[in-house]
Amino acid sequence: MSKMKSNEAIYHELLVVIKQQIRSVQAKAVLAVNASLIQLYWNIGRMIAENQALFEGRNNFVNQLVKDLQSEFPVTTGFSRSNLFSIRKFYQFYVGCSVQQLVGLEEFKGNSDILQNDEVLNKNNEEPYSVQQLVGLKSSALMNLLTQVPWGHHVLILNKVKEATEAFFYLRQTIEYNWSRSILTLQIEQNLFLRQGKAITNFKNTLSEQQGLMAQQILKDPYNFGFLTLEPKVQEWEIENQLINHITKFLLELGKGFAFIGRQYPLEVGDKDYRLDLLFYHIRLRCFVVIEIKAVEFEPEFAGKMNFYLSAVDDLLKTITDEPSIGIILCKSKNKVEVEYALRNMGKPIGVSDFIVTQALPAQLKNTIPTVEEFEKELKKE
């Protein structure tokens, strides 16, 4: 009996390994198929663009091309009229991107000194790359990026983004965080590109260079808490309550890497008890993150209190393997100069950002606007 159990255990272990191997190959196959498809669309887009005269004017060949391709490849999707226009736009949008716009991609790391003539310094021999090398480097970096993103995501970006620099930002974010199309749509609509890394901080003076750059990029300004509905004179505890009630959306807005530890987290300093509004741990930064919410305009004393909290967290919670704790003050509004003065001589890393929310309807209007159910009833009467 025990031998049968042993054989069953061995079988189940074997099954787990086989399934892992199958999933791994399937994932690689999907990536390979997507890369081939994107490369195909790039080539088709290039050929259409190079023969633009055929597809302009009253007697263009767009409909003929659609008909011929669908006749030849009836099972293959992607050759509709609208998609052929998207394919052409895809090629035209990215083919003219500059080296400056591509800097930051993996192939350009360590070679990001841009000269006025668009050449990149080759730091190995202190000489600029040749034009041929530069074109090859750019093409390789571009294709490596584009082929990692599904076509549906590309179409979405092409329809919603106007500049290549912004498009590259969303492409990289999609790859890094494995965004679905719906999440990508949400991030574009909420202008993540314009908000990412824009908070006012003192990280440059309080963190190591690498940690400071990473920390700066995780902060936004403003934070968009549009999923909350609050009265104009809302209290901090009400915001905290709703954020925790919508913790999934809150974590999405904060960004990848935040692990929620607690609300009103207790700290005992001396003989007094203090409570942190929200306490997180950031997995990539390997540090505690204290978030204080202020439903008013920024005041300089907020920075002093955050500095105090971070000192306590570093003494009471931080371990030898953790990086210095970071504080984020979220305010209803702020004066940039005032914030910069307040943070200038603080010893702890602190960032200050605004947050925006959806305001609730005034009480006198709530009864005058029909609900969705009431709208539906009225429509059924028609």
C-alpha positions in Angstrom: 0.0 0.0 0.0 2.8 2.3 0.9 4.5 1.4 -2.3 1.4 2.4 -4.3 1.3 5.8 -2.4 5.0 6.3 -3.2 4.4 5.6 -6.8 1.4 8.0 -6.8 3.6 10.7 -5.2 6.3 10.1 -7.8 3.7 10.3 -10.6 2.2 13.6 -9.3 5.7 15.1 -9.1 6.3 14.0 -12.6 3.0 15.4 -13.8 3.8 18.8 -12.2 7.2 18.9 -14.0 5.6 17.9 -17.4 2.9 20.6 -17.0 5.5 23.2 -16.2 7.5 22.3 -19.3 4.4 22.4 -21.5 3.3 25.8 -20.1 6.9 27.1 -20.6 6.9 26.0 -24.2 3.4 27.4 -24.8 4.5 30.7 -23.4 7.5 30.8 -25.6 5.4 29.8 -28.6 3.0 32.6 -28.0 5.8 35.1 -27.7 7.4 33.7 -30.9 4.1 33.9 -32.8 3.5 37.5 -31.6 7.1 38.5 -32.6 6.6 37.0 -36.1 3.2 38.8 -36.5 4.6 42.2 -35.4 7.5 41.8 -37.8 5.1 40.8 -40.6 2.9 43.8 -40.0 6.0 46.1 -39.9 7.1 44.7 -43.3 3.6 45.1 -44.8 3.3 48.6 -43.4 6.7 49.5 -44.9 5.6 48.2 -48.3 2.3 50.0 -48.2 4.1 53.2 -47.2 6.7 52.8 -50.0 3.9 52.4 -52.5 1.7 55.1 -51.0 0.5 56.4 -54.5 -1.4 53.1 -55.0 -3.5 53.7 -51.9 -4.5 57.4 -52.4 -7.1 59.2 -54.4 -10.4 57.9 -55.8 -9.0 54.9 -57.6 -6.9 53.5 -54.7 -6.1 49.8 -54.3 -7.0 49.4 -50.6 -10.2 47.4 -51.2 -8.5 45.3 -53.9 -5.7 44.5 -51.5 -8.2 43.5 -48.8 -10.1 41.3 -51.2 -7.0 39.6 -52.6 -5.4 38.9 -49.2 -8.6 37.6 -47.7 -9.1 35.4 -50.7 -5.6 34.0 -50.5 -5.6 33.6 -46.7 -9.2 33.0 -45.7 -8.4 31.6 -42.3 -6.0 34.3 -41.4 -7.4 37.3 -39.6 -5.9 40.8 -39.6 -6.3 41.8 -43.3 -9.4 43.9 -42.9 -9.5 47.5 -44.3 -9.2 49.1 -40.9 -6.4 46.9 -39.8 -4.4 47.6 -43.0 -4.7 51.3 -42.2 -3.5 50.5 -38.6 -0.5 48.5 -40.1 0.5 51.4 -42.3 0.1 53.9 -39.3 2.2 51.5 -37.1 5.1 51.6 -39.5 4.9 55.3 -40.2 4.6 56.2 -36.5 7.8 54.4 -35.4 10.0 54.5 -38.4 10.8 58.1 -37.9 11.6 58.0 -34.2 14.9 59.6 -33.2 17.7 58.1 -31.2 16.8 60.4 -28.3 13.4 58.9 -28.1 14.9 55.4 -28.0 17.4 56.1 -25.3 16.6 54.1 -22.2 16.0 50.9 -24.1 18.1 47.9 -23.1 20.4 48.2 -26.2 21.2 51.8 -25.4 22.0 51.5 -21.7 25.5 52.8 -21.2 25.5 54.6 -24.5 23.1 57.4 -23.9 25.2 60.5 -24.4 23.5 62.2 -27.3 25.4 64.6 -29.6 23.9 67.5 -31.4 24.2 65.6 -34.7 22.2 62.6 -33.3 25.2 60.4 -33.0 25.8 58.3 -29.8 29.2 58.1 -28.1 30.7 54.6 -28.1 32.2 54.6 -24.6 34.4 51.6 -25.4 36.6 53.6 -27.7 35.4 57.2 -27.0 34.4 57.6 -30.6 30.9 58.2 -32.0 29.1 55.3 -33.7 29.1 55.5 -37.4 25.8 56.2 -39.2 25.5 52.6 -40.2 26.1 51.4 -36.6 23.6 53.9 -35.3 20.9 52.9 -37.7 21.5 49.2 -36.9 21.4 49.8 -33.2 18.2 51.8 -33.4 16.5 49.2 -35.6 17.5 46.4 -33.2 16.3 48.3 -30.1 13.1 49.3 -31.8 12.2 45.8 -33.0 13.1 44.2 -29.7 10.6 46.5 -28.0 7.8 46.3 -30.5 7.8 42.5 -30.9 7.2 42.0 -27.1 3.8 43.7 -27.2 0.6 42.2 -28.6 -0.9 43.8 -31.7 -4.1 44.8 -29.9 -2.0 46.9 -27.4 -0.2 48.5 -30.4 -3.5 49.6 -32.0 -4.7 51.0 -28.7 -1.5 53.1 -28.3 -1.6 54.3 -31.9 -5.2 55.5 -31.4 -4.6 57.3 -28.1 -1.0 58.5 -28.1 0.4 61.2 -30.4 4.2 61.2 -29.6 6.7 58.4 -29.9 8.4 59.2 -26.6 5.0 58.7 -24.8 4.3 55.5 -26.8 7.7 54.0 -25.8 6.9 54.7 -22.2 3.6 52.8 -22.4 5.2 50.0 -24.3 7.9 49.5 -21.7 5.4 49.7 -18.9 3.2 47.1 -20.6 6.2 44.7 -20.9 7.4 45.3 -17.4 4.1 45.0 -15.6 2.3 42.6 -18.1 -0.6 45.0 -18.5 -3.8 43.8 -20.0 -5.5 46.0 -22.7 -8.0 47.3 -20.2 -5.3 48.3 -17.7 -3.3 50.0 -20.5 -6.4 51.9 -21.5 -6.9 53.1 -17.9 -3.3 54.2 -17.5 -3.3 56.1 -20.8 -6.7 57.8 -20.0 -5.3 58.8 -16.6 -2.2 60.3 -18.2 0.3 58.2 -16.4 3.1 59.4 -18.7 2.6 63.0 -17.5 2.4 62.0 -13.8 5.1 59.4 -13.4 8.1 60.6 -11.5 6.8 64.2 -11.2 6.5 64.4 -7.4 8.6 67.0 -5.6 11.1 65.1 -3.4 14.5 65.4 -1.7 15.6 61.9 -2.8 18.7 63.3 -4.5 20.1 64.4 -1.2 18.8 61.6 1.0 19.2 58.4 -1.0 21.9 56.7 -3.0 21.9 57.6 -6.7 20.4 54.3 -7.8 17.9 54.1 -5.0 16.9 57.8 -5.5 16.3 57.3 -9.3 14.2 54.2 -8.7 12.2 55.9 -5.8 11.6 59.0 -7.9 10.1 56.9 -10.7 7.5 55.2 -8.4 6.0 58.5 -7.4 3.3 60.3 -9.3 1.9 63.8 -9.2 -1.0 64.0 -9.0 -2.3 60.7 -7.8 -5.7 59.9 -9.3 -8.2 58.6 -6.8 -11.1 59.0 -9.2 -12.6 55.7 -8.0 -13.4 57.6 -4.7 -16.5 59.7 -4.2 -16.0 62.3 -1.4 -17.7 65.4 0.0 -15.9 68.7 -0.5 -15.0 69.0 3.2 -13.8 65.5 3.6 -11.7 64.3 6.5 -8.4 62.3 6.3 -10.0 59.3 8.0 -12.7 59.2 5.4 -10.2 59.1 2.5 -8.2 56.4 4.3 -11.4 54.3 4.8 -12.4 54.5 1.1 -8.8 53.8 -0.1 -8.7 50.6 2.0 -12.2 49.7 0.8 -10.9 50.0 -2.8 -7.5 48.5 -2.0 -7.1 46.8 -5.4 -7.7 50.1 -7.3 -5.5 51.9 -4.8 -2.6 49.5 -5.3 -3.0 49.8 -9.1 -2.7 53.6 -8.8 0.3 53.4 -6.5 2.1 51.0 -9.0 3.7 47.6 -8.9 5.7 46.6 -5.9 3.7 48.1 -3.0 2.7 45.6 -0.3 0.0 46.9 2.1 0.9 46.5 5.8 -1.6 48.4 7.7 -3.8 51.5 8.2 -3.3 53.6 11.4 -0.2 51.5 12.1 0.9 52.0 15.7 4.3 53.2 16.7 5.4 53.7 20.3 8.1 56.4 20.7 9.1 57.2 24.3 5.9 57.1 26.3 3.6 58.1 23.5 1.7 56.2 20.9 1.7 57.5 17.3 -0.2 56.1 14.3 0.8 56.2 10.6 -2.0 56.8 8.2 -0.9 54.0 5.8 2.2 51.8 5.9 3.5 49.8 2.9 6.6 47.9 2.0 8.0 48.3 -1.5 9.4 45.0 -2.7 11.7 46.4 -5.5 13.0 49.3 -3.4 13.3 47.0 -0.3 12.1 49.6 2.1 9.1 50.7 4.1 6.9 53.4 2.6 4.9 55.7 4.9 1.9 57.5 3.3 0.3 60.5 5.1 -2.9 61.9 3.7 -3.8 65.5 4.2 -7.2 66.8 2.9 -5.8 70.3 2.8 -3.1 72.3 1.1 0.5 71.4 2.0 1.9 73.0 5.2 5.7 73.0 6.0 5.1 71.2 9.3 3.8 68.2 7.5 7.4 67.5 6.3 8.7 67.7 9.9 6.2 65.2 11.2 6.9 62.8 8.3 10.7 63.1 9.1 9.9 62.1 12.7 7.8 59.2 11.6 10.5 57.9 9.2 13.1 58.1 12.0 10.9 56.0 14.2 10.2 53.4 11.4 13.9 53.1 10.6 14.6 52.5 14.3 11.7 50.2 15.2 10.9 48.3 11.9 13.7 48.6 9.5 16.2 45.6 9.4 19.8 45.6 8.4 18.8 44.4 4.9 16.3 47.1 4.3 17.0 50.4 2.5 16.0 53.7 4.3 12.3 54.2 4.7 10.5 56.7 2.3 7.7 59.0 3.1 4.9 60.2 0.7 2.7 63.1 1.7 -0.5 63.3 -0.3 -2.2 66.7 -0.2 -5.2 68.3 -1.7 -2.9 70.9 -3.2 0.6 72.4 -2.8 2.8 75.3 -3.6 6.0 74.0 -5.3 8.3 76.6 -3.8 7.0 76.0 -0.3 7.4 72.3 -0.6 11.0 72.7 -1.9 11.9 74.9 1.1 10.3 72.5 3.5 12.2 69.5 2.2 15.5 71.2 1.6 17.2 70.3 4.9 15.2 67.2 5.9 17.4 64.2 6.7 14.9 61.6 5.6 13.6 60.9 2.0 10.2 62.5 1.5 8.1 63.1 -1.5 5.0 65.4 -1.8 2.2 64.9 -4.3 -1.3 66.1 -4.9 -4.3 63.8 -5.2 -7.5 64.2 -7.1 -10.9 62.6 -6.4 -14.4 62.6 -7.7 -16.6 65.0 -5.7 -19.9 63.8 -4.5 -23.1 65.6 -5.7 -24.4 68.3 -3.4 -27.3 67.0 -1.2 -29.8 69.4 -2.8 -29.1 67.9 -6.2 -29.1 64.2 -5.4 -32.9 64.0 -5.3 -33.3 65.9 -8.6 -31.1 63.6 -10.7 -32.7 60.3 -11.7 -30.8 57.0 -11.0 -29.9 54.5 -13.6 -32.8 52.3 -12.6 -35.2 55.3 -13.0 -33.7 56.0 -16.5 -34.3 52.4 -17.5 -37.9 52.5 -16.3 -38.6 55.7 -18.3 -37.0 54.1 -21.4 -39.3 51.0 -21.1 -42.3 53.3 -21.1 -41.5 54.6 -24.6 
